[in-house]
């Protein structure tokens, strides 16, 4: 019997390679009711995560979706030689109005943090950072035509934050780094996986 697939909201990050598959995905998502927002972004992988995603590229299409099942179908249909990422949000920590445009999305992973009180601690720290408009906990799945050499071990412990600010990407990146340090000072190991700087809003 096939397992019932659970559906989540979240973010999808697909490589933009200026090839037919990239263009088809972009066109499909521009007209999709499932995609709430679509951005052209630059992706920066941390030194810790690079060994797992050696096929990474610089430019991605970042979509904010309502239902992950449709996204899985899209990526199966338009699989590419560079890795695509789905970040499903299982628990939205908070969502609030923040002044400024969304210009940065950062994905972290927790090396430890199985306990409810640990996750509550992370939520409390993120809530104090007033430029963070959305924060959620979730898991990651990847799609790629070429299998990865190493399996990423923290895919079930993903933390996603969406930042709105009038300031430049470097300034916002520093802001996120400080947020990470605040979490780590509490004895939790939160590590950057991927930073996405928004270059253009497509939808």
Rosetta blueprint (number, residue, H / E / L):
1 X L
2 X L
3 X L
4 X L
5 X L
6 X L
7 X L
8 X L
9 X E
10 X E
11 X E
12 X E
13 X E
14 X E
15 X E
16 X L
17 X L
18 X L
19 X L
20 X H
21 X H
22 X H
23 X H
24 X H
25 X H
26 X H
27 X H
28 X H
29 X H
30 X H
31 X L
32 X L
33 X L
34 X L
35 X E
36 X E
37 X E
38 X E
39 X E
40 X E
41 X E
42 X E
43 X E
44 X E
45 X E
46 X L
47 X H
48 X H
49 X H
50 X H
51 X L
52 X L
53 X L
54 X L
55 X L
56 X L
57 X L
58 X L
59 X E
60 X E
61 X E
62 X E
63 X E
64 X E
65 X E
66 X L
67 X L
68 X H
69 X H
70 X H
71 X H
72 X H
73 X H
74 X H
75 X H
76 X H
77 X H
78 X L
79 X L
80 X L
81 X L
82 X L
83 X L
84 X E
85 X E
86 X E
87 X E
88 X E
89 X E
90 X E
91 X E
92 X E
93 X E
94 X E
95 X E
96 X L
97 X L
98 X L
99 X L
100 X L
101 X L
102 X E
103 X E
104 X E
105 X E
106 X E
107 X E
108 X E
109 X E
110 X E
111 X L
112 X L
113 X L
114 X L
115 X L
116 X H
117 X H
118 X H
119 X H
120 X H
121 X H
122 X H
123 X H
124 X H
125 X H
126 X H
127 X H
128 X H
129 X L
130 X L
131 X L
132 X E
133 X E
134 X E
135 X E
136 X E
137 X E
138 X E
139 X E
140 X E
141 X E
142 X E
143 X E
144 X L
145 X L
146 X L
147 X L
148 X L
149 X L
150 X L
151 X L
152 X L
153 X L
154 X L
155 X L
156 X L
157 X L
158 X E
159 X E
160 X E
161 X E
162 X E
163 X E
164 X E
165 X L
166 X L
167 X L
168 X L
169 X H
170 X H
171 X H
172 X H
173 X H
174 X H
175 X H
176 X H
177 X H
178 X H
179 X H
180 X H
181 X H
182 X H
183 X H
184 X H
185 X H
186 X L
187 X L
188 X L
189 X L
190 X E
191 X E
192 X E
193 X E
194 X E
195 X E
196 X E
197 X E
198 X E
199 X E
200 X E
201 X E
202 X L
203 X L
